[in-house]
């Protein structure tokens, strides 16, 4: 089963899971970002899939600026 990682734009690893499809991985990633919203603080996030021995970018989301930057 393919392995997926959820990371910030700064490549900080947030979560990892084995899931059967990209669509299941996207659902998992959105659920994880909801649970990790304080950790993300509005930063963008990316989903990656392990293909062979290379992590490939598959999807992403989130806002570009942190909530602190938006208020300032």
mmCIF file of the N, C-alpha and C atoms, coordinates in Angstrom:
data_MODEL
# 
_entry.id   MODEL 
# 
loop_
_atom_site.group_PDB 
_atom_site.id 
_atom_site.type_symbol 
_atom_site.label_atom_id 
_atom_site.label_alt_id 
_atom_site.label_comp_id 
_atom_site.label_asym_id 
_atom_site.label_entity_id 
_atom_site.label_seq_id 
_atom_site.pdbx_PDB_ins_code 
_atom_site.Cartn_x 
_atom_site.Cartn_y 
_atom_site.Cartn_z 
_atom_site.occupancy 
_atom_site.B_iso_or_equiv 
_atom_site.pdbx_formal_charge 
_atom_site.auth_seq_id 
_atom_site.auth_comp_id 
_atom_site.auth_asym_id 
_atom_site.auth_atom_id 
_atom_site.pdbx_PDB_model_num 
ATOM 1   N N  . UNK A 1 1  ? 0.852  -1.179 0.000  1.00 0.00 ? 1  UNK A N  1 
ATOM 2   C CA . UNK A 1 1  ? 0.000  0.000  0.000  1.00 0.00 ? 1  UNK A CA 1 
ATOM 3   C C  . UNK A 1 1  ? 0.900  1.245  0.000  1.00 0.00 ? 1  UNK A C  1 
ATOM 4   N N  . UNK A 1 2  ? 0.552  2.251  -0.816 1.00 0.00 ? 2  UNK A N  1 
ATOM 5   C CA . UNK A 1 2  ? 1.384  3.461  -0.902 1.00 0.00 ? 2  UNK A CA 1 
ATOM 6   C C  . UNK A 1 2  ? 1.477  4.206  0.435  1.00 0.00 ? 2  UNK A C  1 
ATOM 7   N N  . UNK A 1 3  ? 2.632  4.834  0.644  1.00 0.00 ? 3  UNK A N  1 
ATOM 8   C CA . UNK A 1 3  ? 2.873  5.618  1.859  1.00 0.00 ? 3  UNK A CA 1 
ATOM 9   C C  . UNK A 1 3  ? 2.790  7.100  1.497  1.00 0.00 ? 3  UNK A C  1 
ATOM 10  N N  . UNK A 1 4  ? 2.120  7.862  2.361  1.00 0.00 ? 4  UNK A N  1 
ATOM 11  C CA . UNK A 1 4  ? 1.939  9.300  2.159  1.00 0.00 ? 4  UNK A CA 1 
ATOM 12  C C  . UNK A 1 4  ? 2.472  10.075 3.343  1.00 0.00 ? 4  UNK A C  1 
ATOM 13  N N  . UNK A 1 5  ? 2.920  11.299 3.075  1.00 0.00 ? 5  UNK A N  1 
ATOM 14  C CA . UNK A 1 5  ? 3.341  12.216 4.129  1.00 0.00 ? 5  UNK A CA 1 
ATOM 15  C C  . UNK A 1 5  ? 2.616  13.538 3.962  1.00 0.00 ? 5  UNK A C  1 
ATOM 16  N N  . UNK A 1 6  ? 2.312  14.144 5.094  1.00 0.00 ? 6  UNK A N  1 
ATOM 17  C CA . UNK A 1 6  ? 1.758  15.492 5.137  1.00 0.00 ? 6  UNK A CA 1 
ATOM 18  C C  . UNK A 1 6  ? 2.848  16.384 5.692  1.00 0.00 ? 6  UNK A C  1 
ATOM 19  N N  . UNK A 1 7  ? 3.193  17.450 4.954  1.00 0.00 ? 7  UNK A N  1 
ATOM 20  C CA . UNK A 1 7  ? 4.279  18.347 5.352  1.00 0.00 ? 7  UNK A CA 1 
ATOM 21  C C  . UNK A 1 7  ? 3.860  19.805 5.207  1.00 0.00 ? 7  UNK A C  1 
ATOM 22  N N  . UNK A 1 8  ? 4.568  20.668 5.935  1.00 0.00 ? 8  UNK A N  1 
ATOM 23  C CA . UNK A 1 8  ? 4.402  22.101 5.721  1.00 0.00 ? 8  UNK A CA 1 
ATOM 24  C C  . UNK A 1 8  ? 5.203  22.484 4.478  1.00 0.00 ? 8  UNK A C  1 
ATOM 25  N N  . UNK A 1 9  ? 5.018  23.716 4.012  1.00 0.00 ? 9  UNK A N  1 
ATOM 26  C CA . UNK A 1 9  ? 5.822  24.214 2.886  1.00 0.00 ? 9  UNK A CA 1 
ATOM 27  C C  . UNK A 1 9  ? 7.304  24.254 3.226  1.00 0.00 ? 9  UNK A C  1 
ATOM 28  N N  . UNK A 1 10 ? 7.615  24.304 4.526  1.00 0.00 ? 10 UNK A N  1 
ATOM 29  C CA . UNK A 1 10 ? 9.012  24.305 4.980  1.00 0.00 ? 10 UNK A CA 1 
ATOM 30  C C  . UNK A 1 10 ? 9.566  22.891 5.102  1.00 0.00 ? 10 UNK A C  1 
ATOM 31  N N  . UNK A 1 11 ? 8.819  21.899 4.629  1.00 0.00 ? 11 UNK A N  1 
ATOM 32  C CA . UNK A 1 11 ? 9.197  20.483 4.651  1.00 0.00 ? 11 UNK A CA 1 
ATOM 33  C C  . UNK A 1 11 ? 9.197  19.862 6.050  1.00 0.00 ? 11 UNK A C  1 
ATOM 34  N N  . UNK A 1 12 ? 8.476  20.453 6.978  1.00 0.00 ? 12 UNK A N  1 
ATOM 35  C CA . UNK A 1 12 ? 8.322  19.882 8.314  1.00 0.00 ? 12 UNK A CA 1 
ATOM 36  C C  . UNK A 1 12 ? 7.305  18.745 8.234  1.00 0.00 ? 12 UNK A C  1 
ATOM 37  N N  . UNK A 1 13 ? 7.693  17.555 8.658  1.00 0.00 ? 13 UNK A N  1 
ATOM 38  C CA . UNK A 1 13 ? 6.804  16.401 8.620  1.00 0.00 ? 13 UNK A CA 1 
ATOM 39  C C  . UNK A 1 13 ? 5.746  16.528 9.705  1.00 0.00 ? 13 UNK A C  1 
ATOM 40  N N  . UNK A 1 14 ? 4.467  16.446 9.299  1.00 0.00 ? 14 UNK A N  1 
ATOM 41  C CA . UNK A 1 14 ? 3.355  16.553 10.236 1.00 0.00 ? 14 UNK A CA 1 
ATOM 42  C C  . UNK A 1 14 ? 2.712  15.200 10.523 1.00 0.00 ? 14 UNK A C  1 
ATOM 43  N N  . UNK A 1 15 ? 2.603  14.354 9.497  1.00 0.00 ? 15 UNK A N  1 
ATOM 44  C CA . UNK A 1 15 ? 1.950  13.053 9.667  1.00 0.00 ? 15 UNK A CA 1 
ATOM 45  C C  . UNK A 1 15 ? 2.353  12.142 8.520  1.00 0.00 ? 15 UNK A C  1 
ATOM 46  N N  . UNK A 1 16 ? 2.177  10.842 8.739  1.00 0.00 ? 16 UNK A N  1 
ATOM 47  C CA . UNK A 1 16 ? 2.508  9.847  7.724  1.00 0.00 ? 16 UNK A CA 1 
ATOM 48  C C  . UNK A 1 16 ? 1.504  8.701  7.836  1.00 0.00 ? 16 UNK A C  1 
ATOM 49  N N  . UNK A 1 17 ? 1.112  8.134  6.692  1.00 0.00 ? 17 UNK A N  1 
ATOM 50  C CA . UNK A 1 17 ? 0.148  7.034  6.700  1.00 0.00 ? 17 UNK A CA 1 
ATOM 51  C C  . UNK A 1 17 ? 0.285  6.207  5.422  1.00 0.00 ? 17 UNK A C  1 
ATOM 52  N N  . UNK A 1 18 ? -0.189 4.971  5.489  1.00 0.00 ? 18 UNK A N  1 
ATOM 53  C CA . UNK A 1 18 ? -0.292 4.123  4.305  1.00 0.00 ? 18 UNK A CA 1 
ATOM 54  C C  . UNK A 1 18 ? -1.763 4.077  3.906  1.00 0.00 ? 18 UNK A C  1 
ATOM 55  N N  . UNK A 1 19 ? -2.029 4.471  2.659  1.00 0.00 ? 19 UNK A N  1 
ATOM 56  C CA . UNK A 1 19 ? -3.412 4.567  2.170  1.00 0.00 ? 19 UNK A CA 1 
ATOM 57  C C  . UNK A 1 19 ? -3.487 4.006  0.759  1.00 0.00 ? 19 UNK A C  1 
ATOM 58  N N  . UNK A 1 20 ? -4.658 3.470  0.364  1.00 0.00 ? 20 UNK A N  1 
ATOM 59  C CA . UNK A 1 20 ? -4.764 2.777  -0.923 1.00 0.00 ? 20 UNK A CA 1 
ATOM 60  C C  . UNK A 1 20 ? -4.755 3.673  -2.167 1.00 0.00 ? 20 UNK A C  1 
ATOM 61  N N  . UNK A 1 21 ? -5.245 4.925  -2.067 1.00 0.00 ? 21 UNK A N  1 
ATOM 62  C CA . UNK A 1 21 ? -5.356 5.777  -3.257 1.00 0.00 ? 21 UNK A CA 1 
ATOM 63  C C  . UNK A 1 21 ? -5.035 7.235  -2.918 1.00 0.00 ? 21 UNK A C  1 
ATOM 64  N N  . UNK A 1 22 ? -4.769 8.020  -3.971 1.00 0.00 ? 22 UNK A N  1 
ATOM 65  C CA . UNK A 1 22 ? -4.543 9.458  -3.784 1.00 0.00 ? 22 UNK A CA 1 
ATOM 66  C C  . UNK A 1 22 ? -5.790 10.139 -3.219 1.00 0.00 ? 22 UNK A C  1 
ATOM 67  N N  . UNK A 1 23 ? -6.976 9.716  -3.656 1.00 0.00 ? 23 UNK A N  1 
ATOM 68  C CA . UNK A 1 23 ? -8.195 10.368 -3.154 1.00 0.00 ? 23 UNK A CA 1 
ATOM 69  C C  . UNK A 1 23 ? -8.389 10.090 -1.658 1.00 0.00 ? 23 UNK A C  1 
ATOM 70  N N  . UNK A 1 24 ? -8.095 8.873  -1.205 1.00 0.00 ? 24 UNK A N  1 
ATOM 71  C CA . UNK A 1 24 ? -8.166 8.573  0.231  1.00 0.00 ? 24 UNK A CA 1 
ATOM 72  C C  . UNK A 1 24 ? -7.113 9.378  0.985  1.00 0.00 ? 24 UNK A C  1 
ATOM 73  N N  . UNK A 1 25 ? -5.950 9.544  0.366  1.00 0.00 ? 25 UNK A N  1 
ATOM 74  C CA . UNK A 1 25 ? -4.871 10.314 0.994  1.00 0.00 ? 25 UNK A CA 1 
ATOM 75  C C  . UNK A 1 25 ? -5.255 11.786 1.125  1.00 0.00 ? 25 UNK A C  1 
ATOM 76  N N  . UNK A 1 26 ? -5.933 12.342 0.116  1.00 0.00 ? 26 UNK A N  1 
ATOM 77  C CA . UNK A 1 26 ? -6.368 13.729 0.179  1.00 0.00 ? 26 UNK A CA 1 
ATOM 78  C C  . UNK A 1 26 ? -7.376 13.913 1.314  1.00 0.00 ? 26 UNK A C  1 
ATOM 79  N N  . UNK A 1 27 ? -8.308 12.993 1.444  1.00 0.00 ? 27 UNK A N  1 
ATOM 80  C CA . UNK A 1 27 ? -9.288 13.050 2.536  1.00 0.00 ? 27 UNK A CA 1 
ATOM 81  C C  . UNK A 1 27 ? -8.584 12.982 3.880  1.00 0.00 ? 27 UNK A C  1 
ATOM 82  N N  . UNK A 1 28 ? -7.633 12.067 4.004  1.00 0.00 ? 28 UNK A N  1 
ATOM 83  C CA . UNK A 1 28 ? -6.836 11.932 5.230  1.00 0.00 ? 28 UNK A CA 1 
ATOM 84  C C  . UNK A 1 28 ? -6.071 13.224 5.527  1.00 0.00 ? 28 UNK A C  1 
ATOM 85  N N  . UNK A 1 29 ? -5.456 13.812 4.491  1.00 0.00 ? 29 UNK A N  1 
ATOM 86  C CA . UNK A 1 29 ? -4.665 15.031 4.678  1.00 0.00 ? 29 UNK A CA 1 
ATOM 87  C C  . UNK A 1 29 ? -5.532 16.189 5.169  1.00 0.00 ? 29 UNK A C  1 
ATOM 88  N N  . UNK A 1 30 ? -6.708 16.358 4.594  1.00 0.00 ? 30 UNK A N  1 
ATOM 89  C CA . UNK A 1 30 ? -7.600 17.437 5.021  1.00 0.00 ? 30 UNK A CA 1 
ATOM 90  C C  . UNK A 1 30 ? -8.022 17.220 6.468  1.00 0.00 ? 30 UNK A C  1 
ATOM 91  N N  . UNK A 1 31 ? -8.323 15.982 6.822  1.00 0.00 ? 31 UNK A N  1 
ATOM 92  C CA . UNK A 1 31 ? -8.691 15.667 8.212  1.00 0.00 ? 31 UNK A CA 1 
ATOM 93  C C  . UNK A 1 31 ? -7.520 15.977 9.159  1.00 0.00 ? 31 UNK A C  1 
ATOM 94  N N  . UNK A 1 32 ? -6.312 15.606 8.756  1.00 0.00 ? 32 UNK A N  1 
ATOM 95  C CA . UNK A 1 32 ? -5.131 15.868 9.581  1.00 0.00 ? 32 UNK A CA 1 
ATOM 96  C C  . UNK A 1 32 ? -4.876 17.370 9.739  1.00 0.00 ? 32 UNK A C  1 
ATOM 97  N N  . UNK A 1 33 ? -5.028 18.127 8.653  1.00 0.00 ? 33 UNK A N  1 
ATOM 98  C CA . UNK A 1 33 ? -4.791 19.569 8.754  1.00 0.00 ? 33 UNK A CA 1 
ATOM 99  C C  . UNK A 1 33 ? -5.823 20.234 9.644  1.00 0.00 ? 33 UNK A C  1 
ATOM 100 N N  . UNK A 1 34 ? -7.035 19.702 9.671  1.00 0.00 ? 34 UNK A N  1 
ATOM 101 C CA . UNK A 1 34 ? -8.055 20.229 10.587 1.00 0.00 ? 34 UNK A CA 1 
ATOM 102 C C  . UNK A 1 34 ? -7.624 19.991 12.031 1.00 0.00 ? 34 UNK A C  1 
ATOM 103 N N  . UNK A 1 35 ? -7.138 18.792 12.308 1.00 0.00 ? 35 UNK A N  1 
ATOM 104 C CA . UNK A 1 35 ? -6.676 18.469 13.657 1.00 0.00 ? 35 UNK A CA 1 
ATOM 105 C C  . UNK A 1 35 ? -5.404 19.234 14.029 1.00 0.00 ? 35 UNK A C  1 
ATOM 106 N N  . UNK A 1 36 ? -4.570 19.549 13.040 1.00 0.00 ? 36 UNK A N  1 
ATOM 107 C CA . UNK A 1 36 ? -3.282 20.213 13.289 1.00 0.00 ? 36 UNK A CA 1 
ATOM 108 C C  . UNK A 1 36 ? -3.316 21.708 12.987 1.00 0.00 ? 36 UNK A C  1 
ATOM 109 N N  . UNK A 1 37 ? -4.512 22.305 12.927 1.00 0.00 ? 37 UNK A N  1 
ATOM 110 C CA . UNK A 1 37 ? -4.612 23.705 12.495 1.00 0.00 ? 37 UNK A CA 1 
ATOM 111 C C  . UNK A 1 37 ? -3.804 24.662 13.375 1.00 0.00 ? 37 UNK A C  1 
ATOM 112 N N  . UNK A 1 38 ? -3.687 24.396 14.671 1.00 0.00 ? 38 UNK A N  1 
ATOM 113 C CA . UNK A 1 38 ? -2.881 25.271 15.530 1.00 0.00 ? 38 UNK A CA 1 
ATOM 114 C C  . UNK A 1 38 ? -1.396 25.137 15.195 1.00 0.00 ? 38 UNK A C  1 
ATOM 115 N N  . UNK A 1 39 ? -0.960 23.926 14.908 1.00 0.00 ? 39 UNK A N  1 
ATOM 116 C CA . UNK A 1 39 ? 0.434  23.702 14.514 1.00 0.00 ? 39 UNK A CA 1 
ATOM 117 C C  . UNK A 1 39 ? 0.725  24.381 13.184 1.00 0.00 ? 39 UNK A C  1 
ATOM 118 N N  . UNK A 1 40 ? -0.198 24.280 12.241 1.00 0.00 ? 40 UNK A N  1 
ATOM 119 C CA . UNK A 1 40 ? -0.008 24.886 10.920 1.00 0.00 ? 40 UNK A CA 1 
ATOM 120 C C  . UNK A 1 40 ? -0.070 26.412 10.976 1.00 0.00 ? 40 UNK A C  1 
ATOM 121 N N  . UNK A 1 41 ? -0.890 26.959 11.846 1.00 0.00 ? 41 UNK A N  1 
ATOM 122 C CA . UNK A 1 41 ? -1.042 28.408 11.987 1.00 0.00 ? 41 UNK A CA 1 
ATOM 123 C C  . UNK A 1 41 ? -1.221 29.102 10.637 1.00 0.00 ? 41 UNK A C  1 
ATOM 124 N N  . UNK A 1 42 ? -2.062 28.514 9.785  1.00 0.00 ? 42 UNK A N  1 
ATOM 125 C CA . UNK A 1 42 ? -2.365 29.137 8.505  1.00 0.00 ? 42 UNK A CA 1 
ATOM 126 C C  . UNK A 1 42 ? -1.360 28.879 7.403  1.00 0.00 ? 42 UNK A C  1 
ATOM 127 N N  . UNK A 1 43 ? -0.255 28.195 7.709  1.00 0.00 ? 43 UNK A N  1 
ATOM 128 C CA . UNK A 1 43 ? 0.751  27.917 6.674  1.00 0.00 ? 43 UNK A CA 1 
ATOM 129 C C  . UNK A 1 43 ? 0.205  26.920 5.659  1.00 0.00 ? 43 UNK A C  1 
ATOM 130 N N  . UNK A 1 44 ? 0.757  26.983 4.473  1.00 0.00 ? 44 UNK A N  1 
ATOM 131 C CA . UNK A 1 44 ? 0.385  26.022 3.441  1.00 0.00 ? 44 UNK A CA 1 
ATOM 132 C C  . UNK A 1 44 ? 0.919  24.642 3.797  1.00 0.00 ? 44 UNK A C  1 
ATOM 133 N N  . UNK A 1 45 ? 0.261  23.604 3.272  1.00 0.00 ? 45 UNK A N  1 
ATOM 134 C CA . UNK A 1 45 ? 0.683  22.233 3.516  1.00 0.00 ? 45 UNK A CA 1 
ATOM 135 C C  . UNK A 1 45 ? 0.720  21.478 2.192  1.00 0.00 ? 45 UNK A C  1 
ATOM 136 N N  . UNK A 1 46 ? 1.448  20.359 2.184  1.00 0.00 ? 46 UNK A N  1 
ATOM 137 C CA . UNK A 1 46 ? 1.603  19.561 0.975  1.00 0.00 ? 46 UNK A CA 1 
ATOM 138 C C  . UNK A 1 46 ? 1.472  18.080 1.316  1.00 0.00 ? 46 UNK A C  1 
ATOM 139 N N  . UNK A 1 47 ? 0.897  17.328 0.403  1.00 0.00 ? 47 UNK A N  1 
ATOM 140 C CA . UNK A 1 47 ? 0.832  15.873 0.521  1.00 0.00 ? 47 UNK A CA 1 
ATOM 141 C C  . UNK A 1 47 ? 1.804  15.250 -0.465 1.00 0.00 ? 47 UNK A C  1 
ATOM 142 N N  . UNK A 1 48 ? 2.596  14.303 0.003  1.00 0.00 ? 48 UNK A N  1 
ATOM 143 C CA . UNK A 1 48 ? 3.589  13.620 -0.828 1.00 0.00 ? 48 UNK A CA 1 
ATOM 144 C C  . UNK A 1 48 ? 3.346  12.118 -0.788 1.00 0.00 ? 48 UNK A C  1 
ATOM 145 N N  . UNK A 1 49 ? 3.655  11.432 -1.897 1.00 0.00 ? 49 UNK A N  1 
ATOM 146 C CA . UNK A 1 49 ? 3.532  9.977  -1.984 1.00 0.00 ? 49 UNK A CA 1 
ATOM 147 C C  . UNK A 1 49 ? 4.897  9.386  -2.300 1.00 0.00 ? 49 UNK A C  1 
ATOM 148 N N  . UNK A 1 50 ? 5.240  8.305  -1.618 1.00 0.00 ? 50 UNK A N  1 
ATOM 149 C CA . UNK A 1 50 ? 6.505  7.623  -1.863 1.00 0.00 ? 50 UNK A CA 1 
ATOM 150 C C  . UNK A 1 50 ? 6.358  6.745  -3.103 1.00 0.00 ? 50 UNK A C  1 
ATOM 151 N N  . UNK A 1 51 ? 7.153  7.053  -4.121 1.00 0.00 ? 51 UNK A N  1 
ATOM 152 C CA . UNK A 1 51 ? 7.163  6.284  -5.366 1.00 0.00 ? 51 UNK A CA 1 
ATOM 153 C C  . UNK A 1 51 ? 8.587  5.776  -5.546 1.00 0.00 ? 51 UNK A C  1 
ATOM 154 N N  . UNK A 1 52 ? 8.766  4.478  -5.377 1.00 0.00 ? 52 UNK A N  1 
ATOM 155 C CA . UNK A 1 52 ? 10.119 3.916  -5.367 1.00 0.00 ? 52 UNK A CA 1 
ATOM 156 C C  . UNK A 1 52 ? 10.806 4.397  -4.101 1.00 0.00 ? 52 UNK A C  1 
ATOM 157 N N  . UNK A 1 53 ? 11.846 5.191  -4.260 1.00 0.00 ? 53 UNK A N  1 
ATOM 158 C CA . UNK A 1 53 ? 12.511 5.772  -3.089 1.00 0.00 ? 53 UNK A CA 1 
ATOM 159 C C  . UNK A 1 53 ? 12.497 7.302  -3.137 1.00 0.00 ? 53 UNK A C  1 
ATOM 160 N N  . UNK A 1 54 ? 11.537 7.863  -3.922 1.00 0.00 ? 54 UNK A N  1 
ATOM 161 C CA . UNK A 1 54 ? 11.413 9.309  -4.083 1.00 0.00 ? 54 UNK A CA 1 
ATOM 162 C C  . UNK A 1 54 ? 10.032 9.760  -3.606 1.00 0.00 ? 54 UNK A C  1 
ATOM 163 N N  . UNK A 1 55 ? 10.001 10.841 -2.810 1.00 0.00 ? 55 UNK A N  1 
ATOM 164 C CA . UNK A 1 55 ? 8.724  11.427 -2.371 1.00 0.00 ? 55 UNK A CA 1 
ATOM 165 C C  . UNK A 1 55 ? 8.251  12.397 -3.440 1.00 0.00 ? 55 UNK A C  1 
ATOM 166 N N  . UNK A 1 56 ? 7.080  12.122 -4.050 1.00 0.00 ? 56 UNK A N  1 
ATOM 167 C CA . UNK A 1 56 ? 6.509  12.982 -5.087 1.00 0.00 ? 56 UNK A CA 1 
ATOM 168 C C  . UNK A 1 56 ? 5.382  13.818 -4.503 1.00 0.00 ? 56 UNK A C  1 
ATOM 169 N N  . UNK A 1 57 ? 5.367  15.110 -4.865 1.00 0.00 ? 57 UNK A N  1 
ATOM 170 C CA . UNK A 1 57 ? 4.280  15.999 -4.453 1.00 0.00 ? 57 UNK A CA 1 
ATOM 171 C C  . UNK A 1 57 ? 3.001  15.563 -5.167 1.00 0.00 ? 57 UNK A C  1 
ATOM 172 N N  . UNK A 1 58 ? 1.882  15.432 -4.410 1.00 0.00 ? 58 UNK A N  1 
ATOM 173 C CA . UNK A 1 58 ? 0.610  15.016 -5.000 1.00 0.00 ? 58 UNK A CA 1 
ATOM 174 C C  . UNK A 1 58 ? -0.474 16.069 -4.870 1.00 0.00 ? 58 UNK A C  1 
ATOM 175 N N  . UNK A 1 59 ? -0.526 16.794 -3.759 1.00 0.00 ? 59 UNK A N  1 
ATOM 176 C CA . UNK A 1 59 ? -1.579 17.778 -3.539 1.00 0.00 ? 59 UNK A CA 1 
ATOM 177 C C  . UNK A 1 59 ? -1.157 18.727 -2.426 1.00 0.00 ? 59 UNK A C  1 
ATOM 178 N N  . UNK A 1 60 ? -1.905 19.828 -2.268 1.00 0.00 ? 60 UNK A N  1 
ATOM 179 C CA . UNK A 1 60 ? -1.588 20.792 -1.223 1.00 0.00 ? 60 UNK A CA 1 
ATOM 180 C C  . UNK A 1 60 ? -2.749 21.723 -0.966 1.00 0.00 ? 60 UNK A C  1 
ATOM 181 N N  . UNK A 1 61 ? -2.603 22.551 0.055  1.00 0.00 ? 61 UNK A N  1 
ATOM 182 C CA . UNK A 1 61 ? -3.653 23.499 0.392  1.00 0.00 ? 61 UNK A CA 1 
ATOM 183 C C  . UNK A 1 61 ? -3.221 24.416 1.513  1.00 0.00 ? 61 UNK A C  1 
ATOM 184 N N  . UNK A 1 62 ? -4.182 25.149 2.037  1.00 0.00 ? 62 UNK A N  1 
ATOM 185 C CA . UNK A 1 62 ? -3.909 26.082 3.122  1.00 0.00 ? 62 UNK A CA 1 
ATOM 186 C C  . UNK A 1 62 ? -3.678 27.482 2.607  1.00 0.00 ? 62 UNK A C  1 
ATOM 187 N N  . UNK A 1 63 ? -3.567 28.399 3.552  1.00 0.00 ? 63 UNK A N  1 
ATOM 188 C CA . UNK A 1 63 ? -3.326 29.799 3.201  1.00 0.00 ? 63 UNK A CA 1 
ATOM 189 C C  . UNK A 1 63 ? -1.832 30.059 3.114  1.00 0.00 ? 63 UNK A C  1 
ATOM 190 N N  . UNK A 1 64 ? -1.480 31.167 2.468  1.00 0.00 ? 64 UNK A N  1 
ATOM 191 C CA . UNK A 1 64 ? -0.073 31.494 2.297  1.00 0.00 ? 64 UNK A CA 1 
ATOM 192 C C  . UNK A 1 64 ? 0.566  32.191 3.483  1.00 0.00 ? 64 UNK A C  1 
ATOM 193 N N  . UNK A 1 65 ? -0.195 32.936 4.260  1.00 0.00 ? 65 UNK A N  1 
ATOM 194 C CA . UNK A 1 65 ? 0.369  33.697 5.375  1.00 0.00 ? 65 UNK A CA 1 
ATOM 195 C C  . UNK A 1 65 ? -0.176 33.163 6.692  1.00 0.00 ? 65 UNK A C  1 
ATOM 196 N N  . UNK A 1 66 ? 0.620  33.287 7.742  1.00 0.00 ? 66 UNK A N  1 
ATOM 197 C CA . UNK A 1 66 ? 0.144  32.859 9.053  1.00 0.00 ? 66 UNK A CA 1 
ATOM 198 C C  . UNK A 1 66 ? -0.925 33.834 9.544  1.00 0.00 ? 66 UNK A C  1 
ATOM 199 N N  . UNK A 1 67 ? -1.714 33.406 10.504 1.00 0.00 ? 67 UNK A N  1 
ATOM 200 C CA . UNK A 1 67 ? -2.764 34.262 11.037 1.00 0.00 ? 67 UNK A CA 1 
ATOM 201 C C  . UNK A 1 67 ? -2.157 35.476 11.733 1.00 0.00 ? 67 UNK A C  1 
ATOM 202 N N  . UNK A 1 68 ? -0.982 35.326 12.308 1.00 0.00 ? 68 UNK A N  1 
ATOM 203 C CA . UNK A 1 68 ? -0.322 36.460 12.961 1.00 0.00 ? 68 UNK A CA 1 
ATOM 204 C C  . UNK A 1 68 ? 0.071  37.501 11.912 1.00 0.00 ? 68 UNK A C  1 
ATOM 205 N N  . UNK A 1 69 ? 0.551  37.067 10.758 1.00 0.00 ? 69 UNK A N  1 
ATOM 206 C CA . UNK A 1 69 ? 0.910  38.007 9.702  1.00 0.00 ? 69 UNK A CA 1 
ATOM 207 C C  . UNK A 1 69 ? -0.331 38.726 9.178  1.00 0.00 ? 69 UNK A C  1 
ATOM 208 N N  . UNK A 1 70 ? -1.444 38.019 9.096  1.00 0.00 ? 70 UNK A N  1 
ATOM 209 C CA . UNK A 1 70 ? -2.672 38.596 8.557  1.00 0.00 ? 70 UNK A CA 1 
ATOM 210 C C  . UNK A 1 70 ? -3.223 39.671 9.487  1.00 0.00 ? 70 UNK A C  1 
ATOM 211 N N  . UNK A 1 71 ? -3.014 39.508 10.784 1.00 0.00 ? 71 UNK A N  1 
ATOM 212 C CA . UNK A 1 71 ? -3.519 40.471 11.763 1.00 0.00 ? 71 UNK A CA 1 
ATOM 213 C C  . UNK A 1 71 ? -2.611 41.687 11.826 1.00 0.00 ? 71 UNK A C  1 
ATOM 214 N N  . UNK A 1 72 ? -1.316 41.481 11.667 1.00 0.00 ? 72 UNK A N  1 
ATOM 215 C CA . UNK A 1 72 ? -0.339 42.580 11.797 1.00 0.00 ? 72 UNK A CA 1 
ATOM 216 C C  . UNK A 1 72 ? -0.442 43.590 10.702 1.00 0.00 ? 72 UNK A C  1 
# 
